[in-house]
Amino acid sequence: MPRTISHWINGRLHPAAGARQPVFNPATGEIAAEVGLATEADVDLAVAGAKAAQPAWAATPPLIRARVMFKFRDLLDQQSQRLAAQITEEHGKVLSDALGEVTRGMEVVEFACGIPSLLKGEATAEVGRGIDSFAIRQPLGVVAGITPFNFPAMVPLWMLPVALACGNAFILKPSEKDPSASVILAELLQQSGLPDGVFQVVQGDRIAVERLLAHPDIDAISFVGSTPIAEHIYRTGTAHGKRVQALGGAKNHLIVMPDADLEQAADALMGAGYGSAGERCMAVSVAVAVGPIADPLVERLAPRVRGLKVGPGTDRDADMGPLISQQHRDKVAGYIDAGVAAGAELVVDGRGLSLQGYEGGYYLGGTLFDRVTPEMSIYREEIFGPVLSVVRVPDFETALGLVNDHEFGNGTSIFTRDGDAARDFVQRCRIGMVGVNVPIPVPMAFHSFGGWKRSLFGDHHMHGPEGVRFYTRLKTVTERWPTGIRAGAQFVMPTMG
């Protein structure tokens, strides 16, 4: 019988009383485990426990909360191989990529260790005669994170360390496709000294999500996923009076200027386009070739794409593993069919890949299209797979227009030796994260992550300084101590003069 993945409520595993769903190993197509799906009662139990535990945690000095984060970071480091192996088993990404995911998550924990400094407020003496004023940041209360399958450790770790360090209780609803990492995180947080109830995990599907969105004791929701779901999360959560940050889809363009280092640009497109089988919100899926650079760029890309080694994530020589599910593999293959039907030039076809001994796995080879145009679905829509489209444009202005006109605004890059062109691009592109000769411009933990346009719903980006602002509310205090002189009631607007 496959093992059962349970909820984590009030400091212990909470058996699933409701329905269960299989969790597959994408490399083999076999069932690796079963995950229990939360009922509304399960969610209510988790929220009630978090609400009861949060006030004492909020009253804990930030320095003590930081020490819990220091311990958590050390345990993550010690358990990184175990966590990465679990990610590879349920997601399919190669082990080195899974370890990189854990590392990027640990960086946010390291940022959260500085919470005593990050929560320092502002003070002004003598804003009026005998009157001082100061501003402080206080936790929201109980907050929840709804996270995607493609980063089962990193994305939760982009949310929960900052939320917890700020004094909130946190409820995680991970993807039901690869849920085991969430329980490992819960165990490590408990070992770090986090009080029971301050971190809860509810496994589940839409029933759990909708209950979190409507629950009156949830103060904020963080979400990462597709744009249609992100918009639903934002509209529903805010309609229930919650603060919401909902990060959606992407169609990230990498502009290759005529003066770019072609070898560097081709290598960058390979890693950014095909790493993790393209299942990254920061994956580059469109290469915009400017002017005469197009032919030599495609000539360099084609053999690299054909040479990609695809295999199970446990194969240390593999460049990329399988896709997350049979359904998703078929969806990505459908986009390739649509690209061919629309008239794009299929340079490398990844369909039909089968690996001996892994015939049941969800594999798709690297795919490269040339002469893609903006009206094609493979250009407009997020494919979320190992498919790279080359769009040919005559000049810089046309390339910039493509980036700015697309509905998504998550990330973009430009490869060039021209500092003036790069600076102009940085200033004028309407995108949340921009790289110059950097293909995947994911900010470090002490900056913040987020897109523009339909890649982000809400006002706050994730982790870094924006994370602190999202998980706290500002309180400004104006105080005066009695001097014994009573001037009587005053009925005019105070001017502090």
N, C-alpha and C positions, 0 to 999 in steps of 0.2 A: 504494500500500500504506500502511496506517496506521502511524504510528510505534509503536515498542515501548518500553514502560516497564519498566526493569530494576531489579534489586536494586542496593544500594550496600554493598559489602563491602570492608573493608580499604582504604578511600580511593579506590575507583574503581567505575565501573559494572560490575556482574557480570551478564553476559548470562543470560537465563533459558533453562535447558536443558529444562525440563519443559513442561507444558501452558500454553496462553495463553487469556486471556479478553478479550472486547471491553470497551472503556470507551466509554460512549455520551455524547453531548452531549444532555442532557435537553431543551434548547430545540428541537432539531430531530429527535431520535430517531436521528440518524446516528451511525455509529461514529467516534469521535474518535481512538482509539488502541487498542492491545492491551497488556495487562499480563501479564508472566510470573508464573506461580504457583510458589512455592518448593516444592522437594522437601524431604524430611527432611535430605538431604545438604547442601542450600543452607543450611538453618537451622543445622546442625552447623558448617558452615564459618564462618558469621557469629559463632556463639557462641565458637568456638575463637579467632577473631581478636580478639574483644572481651576474652576472658579473658587473652590474651597482652598486650594493650595496657593493661589496667586498672591493674596494679600501679604502673607508671611514672606514669600519670595521677594515681593516688591520692597518690603521693609528691610530686607537683607542689604547691608552696605554694598555698594558697587564693587569695592575692593574684594569682598568675599565672593561675589558673583564672578568676578574676573578670575579668581583662583580656581573656581570650578571649570571655567573655560580653559585655563592652563592645563589642568589635569586631563580634560577631555581631549585636548590637542595631543598630548603625549600618548594617550591610549589609542587615538586614531592612527598615530604614527606606528605604534606597536602592532596594531591589528590591520594595517593597510593591505597586506597580502591576502588575509582572510576576506576582507571586505571586497577587494578587487576580484578575487576568485568567484565570489557570490554574484557580483555584477556580471561577470563574463558568462556564468552559467545561465542566468535568466535573461540578460539583454543580448548577449552574443558578441559584443565588441571585444577586440583583442585585449589580452591581459595588460599590455603596456599602456594602452589607452585607458583602461579601467583604473590603473594605478595613477595615471595623470589626472583623471577625474577626482580621485580621492585627494590628491595633492592640492588641486585648485579649491576643493572644499575646505581643507585644513587652513588654507591662507585666510579664509574668512573667519575661522575660529581664532586665528592669530590676531586678526584685526579686532575682534570682539574682546580679546584680552586687555585691550586698552580702554575699556569702557569707563573707568574712573575719569580719564581725561576727556573722553568723548562726550560725557554727560555734564561736563562743567558748564554752568550757565553764564549769564552776563549780569553785571551789577553796576549801578551808577549811584554814587553818593550825592546827596543834596540836589535831587531833581527839583526840589522846592525847599523853602526854609524849614530845616529840621525834618525833611522827608527824604527817604532813600527808596530806591527801586531796584528790584532784581528779578531775573527770569530764570526759571528752572524747567527741565524736561522730566516728565513723569510717564510711567508706562501706561499703555492703553487698558490692559486687563488680560483678557483671554483672546488670543489671535490664532488663526489657522493658516496652514499652507497646503495647497493642492498642487502636487508636483507631477511631472511627466515621466514617461518610460525611458527617455533617452539618456537621462542623467539621474539614476535612482539614488545616488549619494550626493553628488555635487550640488544639485539644485536645492534639496532640503538643507544642505549646509550653507547655501547662500542666504537662507532665511533664518533658520532656528538659532544660530549662535548670537546674532544681533538682537533678535527678539527676546531671547532669554536673558542676555546680558543687560538689556534695558529694563528687566524686571517683569516681563510678561510671562504668562503661561502659554504654551504653544501646543497646538493639536495638528499633527501631520496626517494628511490623507494621501498616501503615495499611489502611484500607478498600480493597478491590479495585475499588470503584465510582469512586473519584476519587483515584488514587494519585500523581499527578504532583507534588503539593506536597511530598511526602516527599523526593523526589530533589532538589528545589530547596533544601530545608532542609539536606540533606546537603552540597550544594555550598557553601552559605554557611558552614556550620560549618567545612569544610575551609579555606575562604578566611580564616576567622577565626583560624586557627592551631591548631585542635583536632587532636591527633595522629590519624593513620590508625588505624582499628580501634576507637576509643573510641565512635564513633557508627556504627551499622550500620542498614541498611534491608533487610528481607526482605518482598517483596511476596507476597501469597498468600491462601489461603482457610483452611478448617478444618485442612488438613494442617499448615500452618505454625503455626497456633494451638496445636494439640494437642502438637506437638513442643516448642514453647516452654514449655508448661505442664508437660511431663514432663522436660525436659532437666535433668540434675543440676547443671549449672553456671550455671543461672539462679537468682538469689537472691530476686527479687521481680518481681511482675507488677502493672502498672497497667492498668485497663480502663475504657472507657466504652462503653455500648451498652444494649441492651434488658435487662429484668430476668431473663428466662429464661436468657439467655447469661451475664449477670453472675453469676448463682447458680452456673452450671456452671463458670465461670472460677474463682470463689472456692473451690468445693468441690474441684475438681481440683487447683488450684494449692496449696492448703493441704495436701491429701493427699500432695503431693510435697514437703512441707516448706518451701514458699515463703511469704514475706510477700505478701499480696494486698490491693489496694484495687480493688474492682469497683463502679463506679457504674452503676446500672440506670435503669429507666424512671421516668416521672413522670405525674401528673395534677394539674397546678397549678391551684389555686382562687384567684380574686380575689373577695373579699367587697366588695360595694358597700353601704355603710350608708345609711339614709334621709337622713342629713345630708351625704352626700358631694357634692362638686362634680361634677355630672353630666357636664358637657362634658369635664372633665379625666378622669373615669373612662371615658367612652366612647372618648376618644382613646387612653387607656392600653390598653384592651382591644383596640383595633384593632392597635396596634403589637405588643403582646405576643401576640396571638392569631394574627395573619396574617403578621407578619414572617418572612422566610425560608420562606414557605408553611407555617408551623407546624412545620417540621422542626427544632425546638430542644427540648432536654430541659427548658429553663426557659420554654417557651411556656405562656401561660395558655390552657387549653382549657375551663375551667369558670368562668363568671361567676355568683356566688351573690348574687342580688338579695334584699335584706332588706326585707320589708314593702312599703310603697307605692312604693318606688323602681322596681319591676320594669317596669311599663308605660312610664314615661317613659324608662327605660334602653333598652328594646328599640326604642322609637320613634326614639331617637337612633342606635342601632347599625345598624338596617336600611338606611338610605340610605347610610351609610358603607361597609357591606359590599358593597352593590350597586355602589358607585362605585369599588371597588378596581380599579386598573389592573394587569392581569396580562399579562406579556410576557417575552420573553427577557431574561436578566440584563444583556445589553449595552444594553438600552433604558434610558436614564437617567431616563425618566419612569415606568418600571414600579415599582409598589409591591412586587410579589413575582413570582418566576419560576415555573418548572415544578417538579414533584416530581422526585425523584432517578431514578425508573425507571418503566417501564410497569407492572410488577408492583405497585409501591407505590401508584401512582395508582389502580389497580384496587382495591387493598385499602382505600384511604381512601374511594373511591366506594361500596364495599361497606358500610362503616360508615354512610354516609349512608342507604343503602337500609335498613339495620337500624334506624336511628333512626326513619325513617318508619313502618316496620312495627310498631315498639314503641309508636307513638302520640305521639311527640314532634311538636311543631308546627314544620314546616320553613318558616322565615320567608324565608330566602334560600337558593336551591339553586345550588350551584356546579358541578353535573354538566353534562356536555354542552358545556363550553366548547371552542371551536375557534378558533385564530387563523389568519388568512389568511397564507399563506406559511410557517406553522409547524405545519401540520396533523399532522406526525409527532411533535410535542413532547408532553411528559407534563404537560399543563396541567389544572388543576382550579380553578374559581373559588372565591372565599370563600363559606363556608356558615355559616348561622346557624340554630341550633335554639332554640326557647323551650319552656318547660314540660317540661323534661327531669327525670326522676326517677332516684333512686339505683340502681334495679334494672336500668336500661337499659344495654346494652353500651357505648353511646356515652358514658355517664358512668363506668362502671367501668374501661374499658380505655384504654390509651394509643393514640390514633389517629395522632399524628405527622403531621398534615396541617392544612390551613386550615379547620378545623371548630371553631366555638365554641358551647358549650352553655350556655344560661341556665337555672339552677335557682332556683325561687322558694321562699323560706322565710319564716316569720312573724317570726323574731326572731334576735338575735345568738347565743343559745345553740344554736339549731338549726344556724346557719351554722358555728359552731365545731365542733359535733359532726360535720358532714359532713367537714370538713377532717381531724379527728382519726381518724375511723373508716375513712378510705380507706387501702388497703394501701400506697400510695405516700406518701412524705414528703419530696419533693425541695424544692419551693418553694411559697410562698403569699404573698398580699398582702391588705391591707385598705385600703380607701379610705374615709376618714371625716374629719370635723373634730373629733371627740371624742377628746381625748387619753387619757381614762380607758379608753374602749373599746379604743383602739389598744394601750395598755399591757397591758391584760388579755389581749388577743389574743396579743401577743408572748410573754407569760409562759406562757400555757396551751396554745398550739398545739404539736402534736408534729411539727414540721417542721424541716428542717435550715437553710433559708434563708428569711427573712421580710422582706417589704417593707411599709412604712407609707407609703401614697401613692406608692409606687414599684412599678411593675408587674412588673419583671424584676429581682429583688434578687440579681444575680450579684455576689459579693464582689470587691473589688479584689484585685490580686495579693498585697498584703501582709497580706490576710486569707486564709481558706481556703474552698474550695468543696466542698460535699457535702450529701447528704440524709440522712434517717432512714428507718426501717422498711425496706421492700423497694426503696428507691431507692439503698441503699448496703450492700454486703457487705464487712465489714472494719472496722477501728477508726479508720482515718485518712482525713481529708478530703484534698482535692487542693490543690496549690501552697501558697504562703504558709508560715507556720510549721509547719503539719501536714505539708507536703511535705518540709521539711527533716527532720522526725522520721521520716517514712516511709522516706526514702532513706538513713538513717544508723542505726547501732546505738550504744547508749550503752556506754561502758567507764568504770568507776570504779577509780581507782588509790589505794591506801593505801600510803604509803612511809615508811620510817625508814632512816636511815643509821647504820652501826655507830659506837658511841662507845668501843668498847674494853671496855665492861663487859658481861660475860656472866652472865646470870641463870639459865642452864640452861633445859631444856625446860619449857614450861608446857602443862598439859593441861586447862585450863578455858576456857570461851568468853571471848574477849577483850572487855572492856567499855570499854577506852580510858580508864579512870578514872585 
